[in-house]
């Protein structure tokens, strides 16, 4: 693998950050109207099978409109983060706390879409 270009692959998760006042209606839309199969997760989030992906719906009281957040995976987080930094990619770790046992960080693409960059083996 080229040291200058670490490997990135799409993750399995799409997170929809929804204003708190629209959360219940959004969950009902995907569960009752569209009929997506729910995946059991701890509240307050909801999760649905979305083809080969998981669609997470998270209530966020601090936002006024919905946002989509994506996931990228890499086998070497340090190399990937260094590559992104050298390309001018904005890192935004303060946007949401991550579990201490998760090797990951938050980044933003030029359009402002947040991505979780998570380290895990990539085939």
Rosetta blueprint (number, residue, H / E / L):
1 X L
2 X L
3 X L
4 X L
5 X L
6 X L
7 X L
8 X L
9 X E
10 X E
11 X E
12 X E
13 X E
14 X E
15 X E
16 X E
17 X E
18 X E
19 X E
20 X H
21 X H
22 X H
23 X H
24 X H
25 X H
26 X H
27 X H
28 X H
29 X H
30 X H
31 X H
32 X H
33 X H
34 X L
35 X L
36 X L
37 X L
38 X E
39 X E
40 X L
41 X L
42 X L
43 X L
44 X L
45 X L
46 X E
47 X E
48 X E
49 X E
50 X E
51 X L
52 X L
53 X E
54 X E
55 X E
56 X E
57 X E
58 X E
59 X E
60 X E
61 X L
62 X L
63 X L
64 X L
65 X L
66 X L
67 X E
68 X E
69 X E
70 X E
71 X E
72 X E
73 X E
74 X E
75 X L
76 X L
77 X H
78 X H
79 X H
80 X H
81 X H
82 X H
83 X H
84 X H
85 X H
86 X H
87 X L
88 X L
89 X L
90 X E
91 X E
92 X L
93 X H
94 X H
95 X H
96 X L
97 X L
98 X L
99 X L
100 X L
101 X L
102 X L
103 X L
104 X E
105 X E
106 X E
107 X E
108 X E
109 X L
110 X L
111 X L
112 X L
113 X L
114 X E
115 X E
116 X E
117 X E
118 X E
119 X E
120 X L
121 X L
122 X L
123 X L
